[in-house]
């Protein structure tokens, strides 16, 4: 029922923002899951960044892992539409990382072995113990040396970003203006709903009749619904605008808690919807000002990365 948004997958490549150990873990899983084979001769080059090479072997290995991860979620048809652009975006991500590494070196920013050791300890704690951590590496075909190298790279990027952000000042007035100009971004507007999905309108009519006669909605969902949420009594949890197909969304958001819809037809069949709860809150400026300031700083940082990319001597050989 959730609509596929292919452009959101492309946006995964646009920003390098490591905010927590969990996100860093996902980054490593996506981009280095295939492991590594160190070779003195890398072979064909896909790009040069200020004289430094990005090799086809490394690019294809990491990109193919990403491809498999995304394709398994969105399906091969959507992926076919994305692949060419995704490949270019992926290479550009590697180019930007290379530029950041070069700039960090110019500024004397370094990551020590001791710092990497401490970060590795965090990963071991994340996996509960060293044995489970090593088992993860083994199952993922990742060598410890390669994992360590990737961690060091991400830490260097993070340090560079911190250094750049030190010089970026965002005033309260700027943050307040952004808040007022984008007030909808700070609105929490969601509903929690159940639904019963059936194949025919006649089935839906019969179920609606039973509901009007006092039959329990959740029990009927378990008995009659063909949707994946049937086992949970049709409970879809909370969802916001843009997450469901338009016909379903329009009906759900028009209901108040406790109300049951008429029959709603979508591409999936015939639905009857019951709204359990509705949240409609606008966060105050004081509640979100710190997040806004950080977001505006991040935007300035992204602008700087764009400038560095534009001014770098980049040669691309990817066909």
BAMILO-44525 format. One record per residue: x, y, z of N, C-alpha, C in turn; chain; residue number from 1. Coordinates in steps of 0.02 Angstrom, whole numbers, always signed. Example, Ala and Ser with C-alpha at 12.3 -4.5 7.8 and 13.67 -1.06 7.14 Angstrom:
NODE  n.east  n.north    n.up  ca.east  ca.north   ca.up  c.east  c.north    c.up  ch    i
NODE    +660     -284    +390     +615      -225    +390    +660     -165    +390   A    1
NODE    +642     -112    +354     +684       -53    +357    +645       +2    +394   A    2
# end
This chain:
NODE  n.east  n.north    n.up  ca.east  ca.north   ca.up  c.east  c.north    c.up  ch    i
NODE     +40      -60      +0       +0        +0      +0     +42      +63      +0   A    1
NODE    +104      +57     +24     +149      +114     +22    +172     +125     -50   A    2
NODE    +169     +188     -72     +187      +203    -140    +264     +205    -147   A    3
NODE    +288     +176    -201     +360      +178    -213    +380     +247    -236   A    4
NODE    +436     +272    -209     +461      +337    -228    +534     +329    -249   A    5
NODE    +543     +318    -313     +609      +303    -339    +660     +358    -324   A    6
NODE    +637     +421    -327     +684      +476    -317    +714     +476    -247   A    7
NODE    +678     +448    -198     +705      +445    -130    +765     +400    -126   A    8
NODE    +767     +348    -168     +825      +303    -167    +886     +338    -194   A    9
NODE    +877     +379    -246     +933      +417    -272    +961     +465    -219   A   10
NODE    +917     +493    -178     +939      +540    -127    +982     +508     -73   A   11
NODE    +984     +442     -70    +1028      +409     -22   +1101     +425     -35   A   12
NODE   +1116     +443     -98    +1185      +457    -116   +1205     +529    -102   A   13
NODE   +1158     +574     -90    +1172      +645     -92   +1211     +673     -34   A   14
NODE   +1202     +642     +26    +1232      +671     +86   +1270     +619    +125   A   15
NODE   +1325     +639    +152    +1365      +595    +195   +1355     +621    +266   A   16
NODE   +1309     +590    +302    +1294      +613    +370   +1295     +555    +417   A   17
NODE   +1350     +544    +451    +1355      +490    +499   +1338     +519    +567   A   18
NODE   +1278     +502    +593    +1253      +532    +655   +1257     +486    +714   A   19
NODE   +1263     +421    +703    +1264      +375    +759   +1296     +310    +739   A   20
NODE   +1314     +270    +788    +1345      +206    +772   +1298     +162    +731   A   21
NODE   +1234     +167    +743    +1186      +127    +705   +1186     +145    +632   A   22
NODE   +1187     +211    +617    +1188      +233    +548   +1254     +214    +515   A   23
NODE   +1308     +222    +552    +1373      +203    +525   +1375     +129    +509   A   24
NODE   +1344      +89    +552    +1341       +17    +538   +1305       +3    +473   A   25
NODE   +1248      +37    +463    +1210       +28    +401   +1252      +48    +341   A   26
NODE   +1289     +104    +348    +1332      +127    +293   +1383      +74    +275   A   27
NODE   +1415      +46    +326    +1465        -6    +313   +1432      -67    +281   A   28
NODE   +1374      -86    +307    +1339      -145    +280   +1322     -135    +207   A   29
NODE   +1299      -76    +189    +1278       -63    +121   +1337      -59     +73   A   30
NODE   +1389      -23     +95    +1441        -6     +47   +1502      -51     +48   A   31
NODE   +1511      -93    +100    +1570      -136    +100   +1553     -209    +115   A   32
NODE   +1491     -227    +108    +1469      -294    +127   +1505     -348     +87   A   33
NODE   +1529     -330     +28    +1560      -380     -14   +1631     -396      +8   A   34
NODE   +1657     -362     +57    +1725      -376     +81   +1776     -344     +36   A   35
NODE   +1839     -364     +44    +1890      -333      +3   +1946     -382     -11   A   36
NODE   +1977     -372     -69    +2036      -410     -87   +2089     -360    -104   A   37
NODE   +2142     -355     -64    +2194      -307     -76   +2239     -331    -132   A   38
NODE   +2250     -289    -181    +2292      -306    -237   +2339     -247    -250   A   39
NODE   +2401     -262    -269    +2448      -209    -284   +2428     -173    -348   A   40
NODE   +2401     -212    -396    +2381      -182    -459   +2305     -183    -462   A   41
NODE   +2275     -124    -460    +2203      -120    -459   +2172     -125    -529   A   42
NODE   +2210     -106    -580    +2183      -111    -647   +2148      -48    -670   A   43
NODE   +2090      -57    -703    +2055        -2    -736   +2032      +51    -687   A   44
NODE   +2036     +114    -708    +2017      +171    -667   +1951     +199    -691   A   45
NODE   +1904     +215    -644    +1840      +244    -664   +1840     +320    -654   A   46
NODE   +1885     +346    -613    +1889      +418    -602   +1955     +437    -571   A   47
NODE   +1976     +499    -583    +2033      +528    -549   +2010     +593    -515   A   48
NODE   +2032     +602    -453    +2012      +660    -413   +2075     +695    -391   A   49
NODE   +2089     +752    -423    +2150      +790    -409   +2211     +743    -411   A   50
NODE   +2210     +698    -460    +2266      +653    -470   +2260     +586    -436   A   51
NODE   +2216     +579    -387    +2207      +515    -352   +2155     +473    -389   A   52
NODE   +2168     +408    -392    +2126      +364    -433   +2072     +328    -392   A   53
NODE   +2014     +318    -425    +1962      +274    -399   +1958     +217    -449   A   54
NODE   +1968     +156    -423    +1975       +98    -468   +1908      +63    -480   A   55
NODE   +1902      +38    -541    +1840        +4    -562   +1824      -55    -517   A   56
NODE   +1875      -92    -498    +1866      -151    -455   +1830     -132    -390   A   57
NODE   +1854      -79    -358    +1824       -57    -295   +1754      -29    -305   A   58
NODE   +1747      +11    -358    +1682       +41    -373   +1629      -12    -386   A   59
NODE   +1644      -60    -429    +1594      -111    -447   +1576     -155    -388   A   60
NODE   +1627     -172    -349    +1614      -215    -291   +1565     -183    -243   A   61
NODE   +1576     -120    -226    +1532       -85    -179   +1464      -70    -210   A   62
NODE   +1465      -50    -273    +1401       -32    -306   +1356      -93    -313   A   63
NODE   +1384     -150    -330    +1343      -211    -338   +1310     -232    -273   A   64
NODE   +1345     -220    -217    +1315      -236    -153   +1256     -189    -140   A   65
NODE   +1266     -125    -154    +1211       -77    -146   +1152      -96    -191   A   66
NODE   +1168     -114    -253    +1116      -133    -301   +1073     -190    -274   A   67
NODE   +1106     -242    -249    +1069      -300    -223   +1024     -280    -165   A   68
NODE   +1050     -237    -121    +1012      -217     -62    +949     -178     -82   A   69
NODE    +956     -132    -129     +899       -91    -150    +851     -130    -193   A   70
NODE    +879     -170    -239     +836      -208    -285    +791     -257    -247   A   71
NODE    +817     -284    -192     +778      -332    -153    +718     -298    -120   A   72
NODE    +722     -232    -110     +669      -195     -77    +618     -166    -126   A   73
NODE    +643     -141    -183     +597      -106    -229    +578     -148    -290   A   74
NODE    +612     -203    -301     +597      -244    -359    +640     -225    -419   A   75
NODE    +647     -273    -464     +692      -264    -521    +668     -211    -571   A   76
NODE    +602     -203    -578     +576      -156    -627    +593      -84    -607   A   77
NODE    +580      -67    -544     +597        +1    -521    +672      +11    -524   A   78
NODE    +710      -40    -503     +782       -32    -503    +809      -19    -573   A   79
NODE    +781      -52    -625     +803       -41    -693    +797      +32    -713   A   80
NODE    +745      +65    -688     +735      +136    -703    +786     +180    -667   A   81
NODE    +812     +154    -611     +858      +194    -570    +931     +181    -584   A   82
NODE    +948     +124    -611    +1017      +100    -608   +1067     +148    -640   A   83
NODE   +1053     +174    -699    +1102      +216    -732   +1116     +279    -692   A   84
NODE   +1063     +312    -669    +1073      +373    -629   +1105     +356    -562   A   85
NODE   +1084     +300    -532    +1112      +280    -467   +1187     +268    -473   A   86
NODE   +1209     +239    -528    +1280      +225    -538   +1320     +291    -540   A   87
NODE   +1293     +340    -574    +1327      +405    -577   +1329     +438    -509   A   88
NODE   +1273     +435    -474    +1270      +465    -407   +1318     +430    -359   A   89
NODE   +1322     +365    -366    +1366      +326    -322   +1438     +346    -333   A   90
NODE   +1458     +351    -396    +1526      +372    -411   +1540     +442    -385   A   91
NODE   +1491     +486    -392    +1500      +554    -367   +1509     +555    -292   A   92
NODE   +1475     +510    -257    +1484      +505    -185   +1556     +486    -168   A   93
NODE   +1583     +437    -205    +1652      +417    -194   +1700     +474    -209   A   94
NODE   +1684     +513    -261    +1726      +570    -279   +1726     +622    -223   A   95
NODE   +1667     +637    -195    +1663      +685    -141   +1700     +661     -80   A   96
NODE   +1695     +597     -65    +1733      +569      -8   +1808     +577     -18   A   97
NODE   +1829     +567     -80    +1901      +575     -96   +1922     +647     -86   A   98
NODE   +1880     +694    -108    +1896      +765     -99   +1900     +783     -25   A   99
NODE   +1853     +758     +14    +1853      +772     +86   +1918     +745    +117   A  100
NODE   +1938     +685     +98    +1999      +657    +126   +2059     +700    +109   A  101
NODE   +2061     +725     +48    +2115      +769     +27   +2116     +834     +66   A  102
NODE   +2057     +865     +75    +2052      +927    +112   +2068     +918    +185   A  103
NODE   +2047     +862    +213    +2063      +847    +283   +2138     +843    +293   A  104
NODE   +2172     +811    +245    +2245      +806    +250   +2278     +875    +246   A  105
NODE   +2252     +918    +203    +2278      +986    +198   +2272    +1025    +263   A  106
NODE   +2217    +1012    +300    +2205     +1047    +363   +2240    +1013    +422   A  107
NODE   +2274     +958    +408    +2308      +924    +462   +2262     +882    +506   A  108
NODE   +2203     +866    +480    +2155      +826    +518   +2175     +752    +511   A  109
NODE   +2181     +720    +566    +2202      +650    +565   +2159     +608    +612   A  110
NODE   +2157     +545    +600    +2125      +497    +644   +2178     +449    +668   A  111
NODE   +2189     +446    +732    +2242      +403    +759   +2220     +331    +765   A  112
NODE   +2269     +287    +770    +2253      +216    +780   +2215     +205    +845   A  113
NODE   +2232     +245    +896    +2198      +239    +960   +2124     +256    +953   A  114
NODE   +2109     +309    +914    +2039      +328    +903   +2001     +273    +866   A  115
NODE   +2034     +243    +818    +2002      +189    +781   +1990     +130    +827   A  116
NODE   +2039     +116    +871    +2031       +61    +919   +1970      +72    +963   A  117
NODE   +1960     +134    +985    +1903      +150   +1028   +1837     +141    +990   A  118
NODE   +1838     +160    +927    +1777      +152    +887   +1762      +79    +874   A  119
NODE   +1814      +40    +862    +1805       -32    +854   +1775      -63    +917   A  120
NODE   +1797      -38    +975    +1768       -62   +1038   +1693      -48   +1041   A  121
NODE   +1673      +10   +1015    +1602       +27   +1014   +1563      -23    +971   A  122
NODE   +1594      -43    +916    +1561       -93    +874   +1556     -160    +909   A  123
NODE   +1609     -179    +943    +1608      -242    +980   +1553     -241   +1032   A  124
NODE   +1545     -183   +1066    +1491      -176   +1115   +1423     -179   +1082   A  125
NODE   +1419     -151   +1022    +1356      -153    +984   +1335     -225    +970   A  126
NODE   +1385     -267    +956    +1372      -338    +943   +1374     -380   +1007   A  127
NODE   +1380     -347   +1063    +1380      -378   +1130   +1449     -405   +1150   A  128
NODE   +1484     -437   +1103    +1551      -461   +1121   +1592     -470   +1058   A  129
NODE   +1658     -480   +1068    +1704      -484   +1011   +1690     -544    +967   A  130
NODE   +1669     -599    +996    +1655      -659    +958   +1599     -647    +907   A  131
NODE   +1545     -614    +928    +1490      -600    +883   +1510     -550    +830   A  132
NODE   +1552     -502    +850    +1577      -452    +802   +1617     -485    +747   A  133
NODE   +1662     -530    +766    +1703      -565    +716   +1661     -612    +673   A  134
NODE   +1609     -640    +703    +1564      -682    +664   +1527     -641    +611   A  135
NODE   +1507     -580    +630    +1476      -535    +582   +1523     -521    +523   A  136
NODE   +1586     -506    +538    +1634      -493    +485   +1643     -554    +440   A  137
NODE   +1647     -612    +471    +1657      -674    +433   +1598     -687    +387   A  138
NODE   +1537     -681    +414    +1477      -694    +375   +1470     -644    +317   A  139
NODE   +1494     -583    +329    +1489      -530    +278   +1548     -530    +231   A  140
NODE   +1596     -576    +242    +1656      -579    +200   +1696     -514    +202   A  141
NODE   +1701     -486    +262    +1739      -424    +272   +1800     -440    +314   A  142
NODE   +1859     -420    +290    +1918      -430    +330   +1921     -377    +385   A  143
NODE   +1954     -393    +440    +1961      -345    +494   +2000     -283    +472   A  144
NODE   +2051     -294    +431    +2090      -237    +407   +2048     -190    +365   A  145
NODE   +2005     -219    +322    +1964      -177    +279   +1911     -140    +320   A  146
NODE   +1881     -174    +368    +1832      -143    +411   +1864      -84    +448   A  147
NODE   +1924      -95    +472    +1960       -42    +508   +1974      +18    +462   A  148
NODE   +1992       +4    +400    +2005       +58    +353   +1942      +99    +339   A  149
NODE   +1885      +64    +333    +1822      +100    +321   +1802     +143    +380   A  150
NODE   +1812     +116    +440    +1797      +154    +500   +1840     +217    +503   A  151
NODE   +1903     +209    +488    +1949      +266    +489   +1928     +320    +439   A  152
NODE   +1906     +298    +380    +1884      +346    +329   +1822     +385    +353   A  153
NODE   +1773     +350    +381    +1713      +383    +404   +1728     +431    +462   A  154
NODE   +1774     +413    +505    +1793      +456    +561   +1828     +519    +535   A  155
NODE   +1869     +511    +483    +1902      +569    +453   +1852     +617    +423   A  156
NODE   +1803     +589    +387    +1750      +631    +357   +1712     +668    +412   A  157
NODE   +1696     +633    +466    +1660      +663    +521   +1700     +719    +553   A  158
NODE   +1765     +709    +563    +1808      +761    +592   +1812     +822    +547   A  159
NODE   +1816     +809    +482    +1819      +865    +435   +1755     +906    +438   A  160
NODE   +1699     +872    +441    +1635      +908    +446   +1632     +949    +509   A  161
NODE   +1652     +921    +565    +1652      +958    +628   +1695    +1021    +623   A  162
NODE   +1752    +1015    +590    +1797     +1073    +582   +1764    +1127    +540   A  163
NODE   +1731    +1107    +486    +1697     +1156    +443   +1639    +1189    +480   A  164
NODE   +1600    +1150    +517    +1541     +1176    +552   +1560    +1227    +606   A  165
NODE   +1621    +1223    +631    +1643     +1271    +683   +1638    +1343    +658   A  166
NODE   +1650    +1352    +594    +1652     +1420    +565   +1585    +1442    +536   A  167
NODE   +1534    +1400    +543    +1467     +1418    +517   +1423    +1441    +574   A  168
NODE   +1399    +1503    +569    +1356     +1531    +621   +1286    +1540    +593   A  169
NODE   +1237    +1517    +629    +1167     +1525    +611   +1133    +1563    +668   A  170
NODE   +1105    +1621    +653    +1073     +1662    +705   +1003    +1636    +721   A  171
NODE    +977    +1656    +779     +908     +1638    +797    +859    +1667    +747   A  172
NODE    +874    +1727    +722     +829     +1758    +673    +825    +1717    +609   A  173
NODE    +882    +1692    +586     +882     +1649    +527    +842    +1585    +539   A  174
NODE    +852    +1556    +598     +816     +1495    +615    +741    +1508    +620   A  175
NODE    +722    +1564    +649     +651     +1581    +658    +618    +1592    +590   A  176
NODE    +654    +1625    +544     +626     +1637    +478    +615    +1570    +442   A  177
NODE    +663    +1524    +448     +656     +1458    +417    +595    +1423    +446   A  178
NODE    +587    +1427    +512     +530     +1396    +545    +464    +1424    +518   A  179
NODE    +459    +1489    +513     +397     +1521    +491    +383    +1507    +417   A  180
NODE    +437    +1503    +377     +428     +1492    +305    +412    +1419    +289   A  181
NODE    +426    +1374    +336     +418     +1302    +324    +380    +1269    +381   A  182
NODE    +328    +1303    +404     +292     +1280    +464    +265    +1208    +456   A  183
NODE    +247    +1189    +395     +220     +1122    +384    +270    +1067    +400   A  184
NODE    +334    +1084    +395     +386     +1034    +412    +385    +1016    +486   A  185
NODE    +356    +1059    +526     +356     +1049    +598    +288    +1029    +625   A  186
NODE    +248    +1005    +579     +181      +981    +596    +182     +905    +599   A  187
NODE    +163     +878    +654     +157      +805    +661     +84     +787    +648   A  188
NODE     +70     +764    +588       +0      +750    +568      -3     +677    +546   A  189
NODE     -29     +635    +589      -32      +563    +576     -98     +534    +601   A  190
NODE    -115     +477    +573     -171      +439    +599    -148     +368    +612   A  191
NODE    -182     +336    +659     -173      +265    +669    -238     +232    +647   A  192
NODE    -232     +185    +601     -293      +156    +573    -287      +80    +566   A  193
NODE    -346      +49    +565     -353       -21    +546    -390      -23    +479   A  194
NODE    -381      -78    +443     -421       -85    +383    -436     -159    +370   A  195
NODE    -489     -170    +333     -506      -236    +309    -505     -232    +233   A  196
NODE    -466     -275    +202     -458      -276    +129    -488     -340    +101   A  197
NODE    -532     -332     +52     -561      -391     +19    -559     -380     -57   A  198
NODE    -573     -434     -94     -566      -431    -166    -626     -400    -202   A  199
NODE    -687     -410    -174     -746      -387    -210    -787     -337    -169   A  200
NODE    -825     -298    -205     -868      -248    -172    -923     -282    -132   A  201
NODE    -948     -337    -156    -1001      -373    -120    -976     -397     -52   A  202
NODE    -914     -422     -51     -885      -443     +13    -880     -384     +61   A  203
NODE    -858     -327     +34     -850      -267     +75    -918     -244    +102   A  204
NODE    -969     -248     +62    -1036      -227     +84   -1060     -271    +142   A  205
NODE   -1048     -335    +136    -1069      -381    +189   -1032     -368    +254   A  206
NODE    -967     -354    +249     -927      -339    +309    -949     -273    +340   A  207
NODE    -962     -223    +298     -985      -159    +324   -1051     -166    +361   A  208
NODE   -1094     -209    +336    -1158      -222    +368   -1147     -253    +437   A  209
NODE   -1101     -301    +441    -1086      -332    +505   -1057     -282    +556   A  210
NODE   -1016     -238    +531     -986      -187    +575   -1040     -140    +603   A  211
NODE   -1088     -122    +561    -1142       -78    +583   -1187     -113    +634   A  212
NODE   -1186     -179    +632    -1226      -218    +680   -1186     -234    +743   A  213
NODE   -1127     -204    +749    -1090      -211    +811   -1033     -260    +812   A  214
NODE   -1018     -291    +755     -963      -339    +752    -897     -303    +765   A  215
NODE    -852     -337    +801     -787      -307    +818    -743     -301    +755   A  216
NODE    -716     -241    +744     -677      -227    +683    -615     -271    +680   A  217
NODE    -577     -274    +734     -514      -312    +734    -527     -386    +721   A  218
NODE    -579     -413    +751     -595      -483    +740    -614     -498    +668   A  219
NODE    -653     -453    +639     -673      -462    +569    -612     -457    +523   A  220
NODE    -566     -411    +541     -505      -405    +501    -465     -470    +501   A  221
NODE    -460     -501    +559     -424      -564    +564    -458     -619    +523   A  222
NODE    -524     -618    +522     -562      -670    +487    -566     -659    +412   A  223
NODE    -574     -595    +391     -593      -582    +322    -540     -547    +279   A  224
NODE    -497     -508    +310     -451      -467    +270    -398     -509    +235   A  225
NODE    -382     -490    +174     -329      -523    +136    -264     -483    +139   A  226
NODE    -264     -428    +175     -204      -386    +181    -154     -415    +230   A  227
NODE     -90     -396    +225      -39      -423    +269     -48     -404    +342   A  228
NODE     -89     -352    +356     -101      -331    +425    -157     -371    +458   A  229
NODE    -187     -418    +423     -244      -456    +450    -229     -489    +517   A  230
NODE    -170     -518    +523     -152      -553    +585    -151     -507    +645   A  231
NODE    -141     -442    +632     -141      -392    +686    -207     -356    +692   A  232
NODE    -260     -387    +668     -325      -356    +670    -331     -297    +623   A  233
NODE    -291     -298    +570     -293      -244    +521    -256     -181    +541   A  234
NODE    -219     -184    +596     -185      -125    +623    -125     -106    +579   A  235
NODE    -128      -45    +552      -74       -19    +510     -27      +26    +548   A  236
NODE     -41      +38    +611       +1       +84    +650     -11     +156    +629   A  237
NODE     +35     +200    +648      +30      +270    +630     +62     +282    +562   A  238
NODE     +30     +324    +521      +60      +344    +458     +41     +416    +442   A  239
NODE     +84     +448    +404      +73      +518    +386     +53     +525    +314   A  240
NODE     +47     +588    +293      +29      +603    +224     +83     +578    +176   A  241
NODE     +60     +551    +120     +106      +528     +68    +130     +458     +76   A  242
NODE    +108     +423    +127     +131      +355    +138     +84     +302    +110   A  243
NODE     +22     +321     +98      -28      +273     +72     -52     +297      +3   A  244
NODE     -83     +252     -34     -110      +272     -98    -164     +326     -87   A  245
NODE    -173     +372    -135     -215      +431    -124    -285     +417     -99   A  246
NODE    -319     +367    -128     -388      +353    -108    -392     +332     -35   A  247
NODE    -345     +290     -15     -344      +266     +54    -327     +324    +101   A  248
NODE    -277     +364     +83     -256      +420    +125    -313     +470    +135   A  249
NODE    -347     +488     +81     -401      +537     +85    -455     +513    +133   A  250
NODE    -474     +450    +129     -526      +423    +172    -502     +422    +245   A  251
NODE    -441     +398    +256     -417      +391    +325    -412     +458    +361   A  252
NODE    -386     +509    +326     -376      +573    +358    -441     +613    +365   A  253
NODE    -493     +590    +332     -558      +624    +339    -597     +599    +399   A  254
NODE    -575     +544    +429     -610      +513    +485    -584     +539    +552   A  255
NODE    -627     +538    +602     -607      +553    +670    -598     +486    +708   A  256
NODE    -561     +487    +763     -551      +425    +801    -617     +390    +818   A  257
NODE    -620     +326    +804     -680      +287    +817    -725     +279    +757   A  258
NODE    -716     +322    +706     -759      +319    +647    -737     +265    +598   A  259
NODE    -786     +238    +562     -773      +187    +511    -794     +215    +443   A  260
NODE    -753     +204    +393     -766      +231    +326    -820     +192    +289   A  261
NODE    -842     +220    +234     -880      +181    +185    -829     +138    +147   A  262
NODE    -851     +104     +96     -806       +62     +57    -759     +106     +15   A  263
NODE    -695      +91     +18     -644      +130     -19    -610      +83     -69   A  264
NODE    -615     +101    -132     -584       +60    -184    -515      +86    -202   A  265
NODE    -466      +41    -204     -398       +59    -226    -374       +4    -274   A  266
NODE    -314      +11    -298     -285       -39    -343    -278     -107    -310   A  267
NODE    -281     -109    -243     -271      -171    -206    -337     -208    -193   A  268
NODE    -393     -174    -201     -457      -205    -188    -504     -156    -153   A  269
NODE    -546     -183    -108     -596      -143     -74    -581     -141      +1   A  270
NODE    -576      -81     +28     -557       -71     +98    -614      -43    +139   A  271
NODE    -613      -61    +202     -652       -26    +253    -602       -5    +306   A  272
NODE    -604      +58    +324     -552       +87    +367    -582     +111    +433   A  273
NODE    -547      +98    +487     -566      +125    +552    -507     +163    +580   A  274
NODE    -518     +226    +597     -465      +267    +628    -467     +258    +703   A  275
NODE    -411     +239    +731     -405      +228    +803    -382     +291    +840   A  276
NODE    -338     +330    +807     -310      +389    +840    -287     +437    +786   A  277
NODE    -285     +501    +804     -261      +552    +758    -217     +601    +796   A  278
NODE    -159     +616    +768     -113      +664    +798    -107     +724    +751   A  279
NODE    -117     +783    +777     -109      +844    +738     -78     +897    +783   A  280
NODE     -12     +901    +780      +24      +947    +824     +76     +985    +785   A  281
NODE     +82    +1050    +799     +135     +1090    +771    +185    +1104    +827   A  282
NODE    +247    +1083    +817     +298     +1095    +868    +316    +1169    +871   A  283
NODE    +326    +1193    +931     +344     +1264    +940    +415    +1275    +917   A  284
NODE    +432    +1339    +904     +500     +1355    +883    +551    +1334    +935   A  285
NODE    +535    +1345    +999     +583     +1327   +1052    +596    +1251   +1052   A  286
NODE    +546    +1212   +1034     +555     +1139   +1033    +601    +1116    +977   A  287
NODE    +604    +1153    +923     +640     +1129    +864    +698    +1173    +843   A  288
NODE    +711    +1228    +880     +761     +1276    +857    +831    +1246    +850   A  289
NODE    +849    +1202    +897     +916     +1171    +892    +922    +1128    +830   A  290
NODE    +868    +1092    +815     +869     +1050    +754    +872    +1092    +691   A  291
NODE    +837    +1149    +692     +837     +1193    +634    +907    +1222    +623   A  292
NODE    +938    +1244    +677    +1006     +1272    +672   +1054    +1221    +644   A  293
NODE   +1048    +1159    +668    +1092     +1106    +643   +1078    +1092    +570   A  294
NODE   +1015    +1092    +551     +996     +1080    +481   +1024    +1135    +436   A  295
NODE   +1018    +1197    +457    +1044     +1253    +417   +1120    +1250    +412   A  296
NODE   +1152    +1229    +465    +1225     +1220    +463   +1243    +1165    +413   A  297
NODE   +1205    +1111    +416    +1217     +1056    +369   +1209    +1078    +297   A  298
NODE   +1161    +1121    +285    +1151     +1146    +217   +1211    +1188    +194   A  299
NODE   +1238    +1228    +239    +1297     +1267    +222   +1356    +1220    +209   A  300
NODE   +1360    +1168    +248    +1414     +1119    +237   +1406    +1086    +169   A  301
NODE   +1344    +1068    +151    +1331     +1038     +86   +1350    +1085     +29   A  302
NODE   +1337    +1151     +40    +1357     +1200     -11   +1433    +1201     -20   A  303
NODE   +1468    +1195     +36    +1541     +1195     +32   +1565    +1133      -5   A  304
NODE   +1534    +1075      +9    +1553     +1015     -28   +1540    +1023    -103   A  305
NODE   +1485    +1055    -119    +1469     +1067    -190   +1522    +1111    -223   A  306
NODE   +1543    +1163    -187    +1596     +1207    -213   +1661    +1169    -223   A  307
NODE   +1679    +1128    -173    +1740     +1088    -179   +1737    +1042    -239   A  308
NODE   +1678    +1012    -249    +1669      +967    -306   +1676    +1004    -371   A  309
NODE   +1647    +1063    -375    +1650     +1102    -437   +1720    +1126    -453   A  310
NODE   +1759    +1139    -401    +1826     +1166    -411   +1880    +1112    -414   A  311
NODE   +1862    +1050    -402    +1910      +996    -404   +1927     +976    -476   A  312
NODE   +1986     +949    -485    +2006      +923    -550   +1984     +850    -553   A  313
NODE   +1926     +838    -583    +1896      +771    -585   +1892     +746    -656   A  314
NODE   +1919     +687    -667    +1912      +654    -732   +1872     +589    -722   A  315
NODE   +1820     +580    -761    +1777      +521    -753   +1784     +478    -817   A  316
NODE   +1797     +414    -805    +1807      +367    -861   +1753     +314    -861   A  317
NODE   +1703     +320    -817    +1650      +271    -814   +1608     +275    -877   A  318
NODE   +1596     +218    -909    +1557      +217    -971   +1483     +211    -955   A  319
# end
